[in-house]
Amino acid sequence: MQQSMKEKNIISENLKVLVFSSDINTRIKANRTKKELMALDGVYRADVDLDDPDKVLRIECHPQYEAALIEEKMTKLGFRSDRLI
């Protein structure tokens, strides 16, 4: 049975990984963003790879957490986020 795209990013029954490109470009902005995202219920971990050209934002969250909530929060924080996975 083929999994849908939504199911492919669930890596266990308790964890899903969401990956976004972003325009976060400094360590200060990355730390502030991570703090804000970690405050969201259902988000377990947030990391930004400032060395990657896409400034990849990786979120570990509850399997039912919706990517749209991260995109909405990023917009409120003044950043772009385009879902990769």
HUJO-V463001 format. One record per run of one state. SS is the DSSP state (@ for helix, = for strand, . for the rest). FROM is the first residue (numbers start at 1). LEN is the number of residues. Records with the same first field share a line. If there is no record, write none. Layout:
# HUJO-V463001
SS = FROM-LEN + FROM-LEN
This chain:
# HUJO-V463001
. = 1-4 + 9-1 + 13-2 + 23-4 + 39-4 + 50-6 + 62-5 + 78-3 + 84-2
@ = 5-4 + 27-12 + 67-11
= = 10-3 + 15-8 + 43-7 + 56-6 + 81-3
